[in-house]
Amino acid sequence: MKLAIALIVVALLGAGFVAMHGMPGGSGGVEVKVKHAKLEPGRIVLTLESHADNVVSVAQAIVNDSYVNFLAGTPGEADIALEYPWIEGESYEIELLTSTGSSVDFEIEDAGEPT
């Protein structure tokens, strides 16, 4: 129970960091996109870049139709660490919901070895 509460607090702090700092916008077009994905034991780390005209923040993260806890990185080009016990060889559909109501979709077709 204490671990679950700690994970919720960490996720909320991470979400709060992104919500407060967000990612500064750039040129028009797609708001936010996944630049790179990295698999680590127990988590999926996505590197995002923003192309929005204003500050955009990630509000929620979903992996295979389940909401997951995440930790946010720094403004600009941000790393988002999704707490998810991925399995080698499985596929994962990821959706990040932004503060503007849009979503960023990304798919890992065949999870490989952790790096």
ABEGO torsion letter per residue (X at the ends): XAAAAAAAAAAAAAAAAAAAAEBBBBBBEBABBBABBBBBBGBBBBBBBBABABBBBBABBBBGGBBBBBBBBBBEBBBBBBBBBBBBGBBBBBBBBBAAGBBBBBBBABBBBBX
